[in-house]
Each structure stands twice: as C-alpha cells, then as structure tokens.
Amino acid sequence: MINKHRKPDLPLKSLRLIDFSPCRTGYQLKDEVFDIRWLAAEALIAIGAESVKPLLAALVDEPKELFLRQGAHHVIKDIIHQNPKETELNEILKSVESALDSIIPSITVSGAAKVALKKLKTLYHY
C-alpha cells in the first residue's frame, strides 16, 4: 500500500534492501532514515493483522525508541481503521494505542504491549 500523498525519496531499487517480513519490519520502524521508517510502516499496514504480534514484540523489547513508538502508533491506528469488524483485535490494539498516547509512553507502552500479546495468544492461539 503506497501513500498517495507522499512519494518516498528513497529510490525504488533501494527497496530490495528492506526486509518486508513482519518481524524485521517492526524493527525497521526505528531506522534513522525517514523513508525506511515510512516504507516499513506502510508494509506493516499492508500486511494487516498478521503484523501486530511482531510489532507488539518490538514495543516490549524497545519501548524507549521514539521512532518505533511513532511508527507503531501509525500502524496500529490504520489497522484498527481497516478492520472495523475485528472488535476483539481492535479492543486489544486500542489499549496499546492509549499507552502510546499517554504522557509517558516510554514507560507505559511495554506493559500494554505485553498484556496485548497475552490476549492475542488467548484469542488466536499463537
């Protein structure tokens, strides 16, 4: 899924340098190059609900990473919007979104992501 409002400055041939698997893409949200972060977020959004588990794991592991939190917020918000009928998944994601919106997200998001991962394991048996 490509953002229609902004074209990446990164040359298309550079896309092969990005690992678009959900596990790696979650961590690429913290890259210092904006275009890498942007493409990683768009990839996770395009992957959809399957990208949630590795994204939450990244938030548990590195809650103090500002770029990761910003990208995760964008991805989670879009996944919630894209899946209005997935009420259980959306409720889980909304709790993480609230932690990301909190006054001190670097402290609150890790716990919220851990709880969300446990709920997802119960809900989806993974």
ABEGO torsion letter per residue (X at the ends): XBBAABBBABBAAAAAABBABAAAAAAAAABABAAAAAAAAAAAAAAEAAAAAAAAAAAAABAABAAAAAAAAAAAAAAAAABAABAAAAAAAAAAAAAAABABAAAAAAAAAAAAAAAAAAAAGX
